Amino acid sequence: MNNRVINAESYIFSAINFVEKDYFTINDLAHILIEQLSLQKTFFKTKAFAYNQIQSLVRKGLLNKVRRKGIYQYLYSKTSNFYLAIENIDLIDVGTNNPHLLIINKNQESDIKGMLVDLIDKYSSELERISGTLEIYQELMMVMPNMKKEFKQLSVEQQRKYIRTNEKINTLMKIVGKLYSMM
């Protein structure tokens, strides 16, 4: 049987987030991983897993490590960088017996909104360019009546582009409106 943890960061960050104390030990995290997050490992395997993950977080500067007086054990505490890093991690819901990933990634929501706004800006500038081209063709039809047929054909093509681009903008605006109403 394969007992590998698929998303180790989600488990560790969720367990650390669940700890209610300022300082915690590897044993505290092992208990949370088994009891609250239903990690299917023995206590010693869970403790080893937590230890390896915590050491990685200490090296990255996300946790502080202080030796506990009297016994050979370390206390860990969260740094300000930990709170920044946790924003980009999908946490596990510890409130239910069947843990499932929560979508807490707020940056992803803002990225989607940003991309939609960028697309609207792109198509709006394209629409302005098309409408400027349309105006030029209409002026040229008056100035050069002998080429009116050619300019009329080019104007019709630009009108079609204008309609398509305008529909793209309207569709994007509807999507953005739905996103804001959902939140």
Beta strands, then each sheet from edge to edge (+ up, - down):
strand 1: 63-67
strand 2: 74-78
sheet 1: 1+ 2-
end
